[in-house]
């Protein structure tokens, strides 16, 4: 399964694996969503992430800076309990 990012109102839903192998795809999806959106504040829902490695953790940690570069405040929330 590939990583998937979906924008719903003011929530960015992330699902699938967040790993070294998938963060390039996640980053490309995020850049596309942020460029096409006028939303300036998003909550990031990671509840459907099913696999996480150090690459994914670093990407999640960088989300707030990535958002600021696009004039969008990203708040991390809804972490998966199984990981």
Long-range contacts (C-beta under 8 A, 24 or more apart in sequence): 1-50, 3-29, 4-29, 5-29, 5-30, 5-33, 7-33, 7-37, 7-39, 7-42, 10-39, 10-41, 10-42, 10-43, 11-42, 11-43, 11-44, 11-45, 12-42, 12-43, 12-44, 12-45, 12-74, 13-45, 13-48, 14-44, 14-45, 14-46, 14-48, 14-49, 15-48, 15-49, 15-50, 16-48, 16-49, 16-50, 16-51, 17-49, 17-50, 17-51, 17-52, 17-56, 18-46, 18-49, 18-51, 18-52, 18-53, 18-55, 18-56, 18-57, 18-59, 18-60, 19-51, 19-52, 19-53, 19-55, 19-56, 20-53, 20-54, 20-55, 20-56, 21-55, 22-56, 23-55, 23-56, 23-58, 23-59, 26-59, 27-59, 27-66, 30-63, 30-66, 31-70, 34-66, 34-67, 34-70, 34-72, 35-70, 37-72, 39-72, 40-71, 40-72, 40-73, 41-72, 41-73, 41-75, 42-67, 42-72, 42-73, 42-74, 42-75, 43-74, 43-75, 43-77, 43-78, 44-74, 44-75, 44-76, 44-77, 44-78, 45-77, 45-78, 46-76, 46-77, 46-78, 46-79, 46-80, 47-78, 47-79, 47-80, 48-80, 49-80, 49-83, 50-80, 50-82, 51-83, 52-80, 52-83
